[in-house]
């Protein structure tokens, strides 16, 4: 997996499972005029070359702050054995050719990370291509995970999915170590957010329980947030 891995943020897997899964990702910058070519190269390759047990997802980084310069991210996710097997293989000539072709159309790389997905809440059977992401610096892992699980159990996401995991490598000087993704079926849901359509009393209850979560999460600092759109999945 040679040069592509040197040119290819955010995290995330998105295999909806109650069990821990593993992911790696690579973020990169593509000029607008090259976006369709890059997508076609990746689409053509992964339609034909599938790795057993691995889900590959390509995202566009749609809403982001000015320092979060990646335009796209590619995510590989699966079990430890499946992901380990993928990296043990060099991909052969077809992989080398994909990397060589992408070199001509990707302006620059912007980061690479790996980690796990630990928990998923809500509509795990649905499709949620519009995803709001939150990159976090968590002080007390156990308290955070317990409090988040209680909150999402008491307020089970309806028509959306919430996922949480950690970052084990590729950490910046900001010290981020966890992530949360809020997945929606469409932009309307993502723009409206979790409170859209709730009654005033339900909003007040949700806000009170969110305050309880904040008081008991062991210390959490937001490092970065944004919204990404899934372009393809193989």
Secondary structure, DSSP 8 states (H G I E B T S, - for coil): -HHHHHH----------SS-EEEEEEEEE--GGGHHHHHHHHHHHHHH---TTEEEEEEEEEE--TT----EEEEEEE-HHHHHHHHHS--HHHHHHHHHHHHTT--EEEEEEEEEEEEEEE-TTS---EEEEEEEEES-HHHHHHHHHHHHHHT--SSSEEEEEEEEE---TT---EEEEEEESSHHHHHH-TTTT--HHHHHHHHHHHHHHHHHSS-EEEEEEEEEEEEEE-
